[in-house]
Amino acid sequence: MEPTTSNNVSLESKPAEPVVKKSHKSHKIIITAIILLVVIAAVVAGFAAGYLYAGVKSPEQKVTVQSAVCDDLVNEYIKASTGTTFNMAVEMNNLSQKVPNNDAAKNDPNCLFIKLYAAYFFNNNYSGALAYAKEIKTLLDDGKSLDVRLPVFGSIDGMIDVIQKQVDVRNEVQPGGSSG
């Protein structure tokens, strides 16, 4: 016999019904919110890291691209050029020799700058330096950019003018006009 009260109401417990029924709609909203937060975080991280840019450019402005072929060599260059060493010429020549001899390096103005610097300042190879400077100018005109830490004295056009004067002086001094 079941326990009863005076009003014949059963005291047996019944399973409680859920207060809120979870539907598929609430699951979709949660999943969508998580995906949206991940996308927003990725976009913010992209802007913070410099991979994304939102801005307005005028038609005459060019978008520049930084190459990464010689990043390690640029870091070594900065270290060697700011250090106090008696062998700076040797270090710069060694760096110049480390520049890869492939198409990627030939299309990286940073690689060419290291070769230009060694040729001009440490080997007196003015015509070689001039060739590198002209290649760098072509790459810059095509939208590539130099690492901002590299010492471009004024502008690449100014560097070309200075180097060209050195080539001209050497051609005047040496009979037969050979330079090197």
C-alpha positions as CSV (number, residue, x, y, z in Angstrom):
1,M,0.0,0.0,0.0
2,E,1.2,3.5,-0.9
3,P,1.7,6.1,1.7
4,T,-1.1,8.6,1.5
5,T,-2.1,11.8,3.2
6,S,-5.6,12.6,4.4
7,N,-6.5,14.0,1.0
8,N,-5.5,10.8,-0.8
9,V,-2.4,12.5,-2.4
10,S,0.4,10.2,-3.1
11,L,3.7,11.0,-1.4
12,E,5.7,9.0,-3.9
13,S,8.2,11.3,-5.6
14,K,7.9,12.0,-9.3
15,P,10.9,12.8,-11.4
16,A,11.4,16.5,-11.7
17,E,10.9,18.0,-15.1
18,P,13.7,20.1,-16.4
19,V,13.2,23.8,-15.9
20,V,14.8,24.8,-19.2
21,K,14.8,22.6,-22.2
22,K,18.1,22.9,-24.2
23,S,17.4,23.2,-27.8
24,H,19.6,22.9,-30.9
25,K,19.1,26.6,-31.4
26,S,21.1,27.5,-28.2
27,H,23.9,25.1,-29.3
28,K,24.1,26.8,-32.6
29,I,24.3,30.3,-31.0
30,I,27.1,29.1,-28.7
31,I,29.2,27.5,-31.5
32,T,28.7,30.6,-33.7
33,A,29.8,32.9,-30.9
34,I,32.9,30.8,-30.3
35,I,33.8,30.8,-34.0
36,L,33.2,34.6,-34.2
37,L,35.5,35.2,-31.2
38,V,38.3,33.1,-32.8
39,V,38.0,35.0,-36.1
40,I,38.0,38.4,-34.3
41,A,41.1,37.3,-32.3
42,A,42.9,36.2,-35.4
43,V,42.2,39.5,-37.2
44,V,43.4,41.5,-34.2
45,A,46.5,39.4,-34.0
46,G,47.1,39.9,-37.7
47,F,47.0,43.7,-37.3
48,A,49.2,43.6,-34.2
49,A,51.8,41.4,-36.0
50,G,51.7,43.6,-39.1
51,Y,50.4,41.0,-41.5
52,L,47.1,42.9,-42.0
53,Y,46.7,46.6,-42.9
54,A,43.5,48.6,-43.2
55,G,44.0,52.0,-44.6
56,V,43.5,54.3,-47.5
57,K,46.2,54.7,-50.1
58,S,46.3,57.2,-52.9
59,P,46.8,55.9,-56.5
60,E,50.4,57.1,-56.6
61,Q,51.3,55.2,-53.5
62,K,52.8,51.8,-53.8
63,V,52.3,48.8,-51.6
64,T,55.7,47.5,-50.5
65,V,56.6,44.0,-49.5
66,Q,59.4,43.1,-47.1
67,S,61.4,40.0,-48.2
68,A,62.7,37.5,-45.6
69,V,65.4,35.7,-47.5
70,C,68.3,37.5,-45.7
71,D,66.7,38.3,-42.4
72,D,69.4,36.4,-40.4
73,L,72.1,38.0,-42.4
74,V,70.6,41.5,-41.8
75,N,70.7,40.7,-38.1
76,E,74.4,39.7,-38.4
77,Y,75.1,42.8,-40.4
78,I,73.6,45.0,-37.7
79,K,75.6,43.3,-35.1
80,A,78.8,43.5,-37.0
81,S,78.3,47.1,-38.1
82,T,77.5,48.4,-34.6
83,G,80.1,46.3,-32.8
84,T,83.6,47.4,-32.0
85,T,85.7,45.0,-33.9
86,F,89.1,45.2,-35.6
87,N,87.9,42.7,-38.3
88,M,84.8,44.6,-39.6
89,A,86.0,44.2,-43.2
90,V,86.5,40.5,-42.7
91,E,83.1,40.1,-41.1
92,M,81.4,42.1,-43.8
93,N,83.1,40.1,-46.6
94,N,82.1,36.9,-44.8
95,L,78.5,38.1,-44.6
96,S,78.6,39.0,-48.3
97,Q,79.8,35.4,-49.1
98,K,76.9,34.0,-47.0
99,V,74.3,35.6,-49.2
100,P,72.7,32.7,-51.1
101,N,73.3,32.7,-54.9
102,N,69.7,31.9,-55.9
103,D,66.8,33.8,-57.5
104,A,65.2,34.5,-54.1
105,A,68.3,36.3,-52.9
106,K,68.6,38.2,-56.2
107,N,65.1,39.5,-55.6
108,D,65.7,40.5,-52.1
109,P,67.0,44.1,-51.7
110,N,68.4,43.2,-48.3
111,C,70.7,40.5,-49.7
112,L,71.9,42.9,-52.4
113,F,72.5,45.7,-49.9
114,I,74.9,43.4,-47.9
115,K,76.7,42.7,-51.1
116,L,76.8,46.4,-52.1
117,Y,78.1,47.4,-48.7
118,A,80.9,44.9,-48.7
119,A,81.8,45.7,-52.4
120,Y,81.8,49.5,-51.9
121,F,83.3,50.0,-48.4
122,F,85.6,47.1,-48.0
123,N,86.7,46.0,-51.4
124,N,86.7,49.3,-53.4
125,N,84.7,47.5,-56.1
126,Y,82.8,50.6,-57.1
127,S,81.4,49.2,-60.4
128,G,80.1,46.1,-58.5
129,A,78.6,48.2,-55.9
130,L,76.9,50.4,-58.6
131,A,75.4,47.3,-60.2
132,Y,74.0,46.1,-56.8
133,A,72.6,49.6,-56.2
134,K,70.9,49.7,-59.5
135,E,69.4,46.2,-58.9
136,I,68.2,47.4,-55.5
137,K,66.5,50.5,-57.1
138,T,64.7,48.2,-59.6
139,L,63.4,46.0,-56.8
140,L,62.3,49.0,-54.7
141,D,60.5,50.4,-57.8
142,D,58.8,47.0,-58.1
143,G,57.4,47.3,-54.6
144,K,60.0,45.5,-52.5
145,S,61.4,47.3,-49.5
146,L,64.7,47.4,-47.6
147,D,64.9,46.6,-43.9
148,V,64.6,49.9,-42.1
149,R,67.7,49.1,-40.0
150,L,70.0,49.2,-43.1
151,P,71.8,52.5,-43.5
152,V,70.6,53.9,-46.8
153,F,72.3,57.3,-46.8
154,G,69.6,59.6,-48.0
155,S,68.0,57.6,-50.8
156,I,68.9,54.8,-53.1
157,D,69.1,57.4,-55.9
158,G,71.6,59.4,-53.8
159,M,73.7,56.3,-53.2
160,I,73.7,55.5,-56.9
161,D,74.9,59.1,-57.6
162,V,77.8,58.8,-55.1
163,I,78.9,55.4,-56.3
164,Q,78.7,56.6,-59.9
165,K,81.0,59.5,-59.1
166,Q,83.5,57.0,-57.6
167,V,83.3,54.9,-60.7
168,D,83.8,58.0,-62.9
169,V,86.8,59.1,-60.8
170,R,88.4,55.6,-61.0
171,N,87.8,55.5,-64.8
172,E,89.6,58.9,-65.2
173,V,92.5,57.8,-63.0
174,Q,93.1,54.4,-64.6
175,P,94.3,54.5,-68.2
176,G,91.9,52.6,-70.5
177,G,88.9,53.4,-68.3
178,S,88.7,50.0,-66.7
179,S,87.1,50.0,-63.3
180,G,86.6,47.3,-60.8
